[in-house]
């Protein structure tokens, strides 16, 4: 068997493998968390959650969003105020006068401390 034939066979096997993987959902689909839609609504309402990953209450607030934490962080609703955190926005936190973590700003009003999902729903009109 020539090298060219071997390369063609390998390429065909790879293509067949990809087709098989796609047909039988071998590749994981995009994960959807239970509160993704709620977070999208929070973003649309302009709500912002200012936190510091080193503060227990910020971590507790984050944990309320369960498997939707990725969406919370990527949506821009969560603003990290610790310069050592992931994607920190320290200057934004200073501009907003944030001095307690967590703090939510909804409709221009600061809500310091943890907020339950029901409370956030009432404040924003978003359904969880």
N, C-alpha and C positions, 0 to 999 in steps of 0.2 A: 504494500500500500504506500502510495506516495505521500509526502508531507502535505500537499495541497488537499488531497482527499481526507486525510486525518483532520486537518483544520476545518474543513467543511462539515465533517461529522460532528466535531466538538461544538461548532457554532449551532448546528441544527439541534443538538441535544440541549444546549443552553436555552434556545428559543422555545423548544417544547417544554422544558422545565418551567420557564416563566409563564407560558400559556396555562399549564397545569396549575401552577400556584395561584394565578389570577382566577381561574375558573372555580377552584375549590376554596377560595378565600383563605389561602395560607398566609398572606400578608395581613397584618392587623389593620383594621379600619381606623380612622381618626377617632380617638376616644372622646366620648361625650359624657360629661359629668352631670349629676342630677340638678345642678343649679346654673348651668351654662346660660339658659334663657333668662333667668333672673339677673345674672351678671350683665348680660347684654342690655337689659332694660335699665339696670343701675347706671351703666355707662351712658345710655341715651338720656337719662334724667340729669346727667352732670354730677352725680354723686361721686365723691372721692374718699378713699380710705387711706389715711396716712398712718404708717406704722414703722416699727423698728424691729427687725427680726430678732434682736437680743432681748426684747421685752416679752415676758410670759403672756400678758394680755393680748399683745399683737398676734402672737402665735395661736392663742385660743380663738381670737376673732377669725383668723385664717382657717382654723380647723372646722369652723361651722360650715364652710363651703365644700368640705369633703373632697371628692374627686374632681371638683370644678376649680381647684386651686390654680391649675395651669391657666385656665380661662381668666380667672381673677387677675393674675399677674400680667398676662399678655394683653388684656383689654385696656389697661391704663387706669382702671378703677383703683387699683392698689398703687400707692406711691411709697417707695422705700426711702426712709429718712436717715438711715445709717450709712455713712460713707463706705463701709465695708460690705454692705449688702449687695444683692444682685440688682443691677441697673439702678443705682441710687440717684435720687433727685433731691439732694440735700438743700440746694438753693431754693427750690420750690417750697420745701417745708418751712424754711426760714421766712420766705415771702408771705406765706399763709399764717405765720405766727404760731406754728404747731409746737407745743411744749409738753404735750401728754400723748402717750401712745396706748391704744389706738385713738385716733380722732377721725370722725367722719365729717365731711362738709357736704351738706345737702341744701340746695337752694340758698347758698351763701351763709348758712347758719352752721356753726361748729357744734358737733355732738361728741364731746370727749367721753372716753371709756368705751367698753364693749357695747355693741348694739346687737340685739338678737335679730334673726332673720325676719320675724314677724314685725318688729319695730321698724326695720329698714323698709319693709313692704309698706307699712303705714306712712312713713315719711316720704317715700318716693312714688307711691301708687303702683309699684311693680308687684306682680304676683310671683310668689316663689314656687 
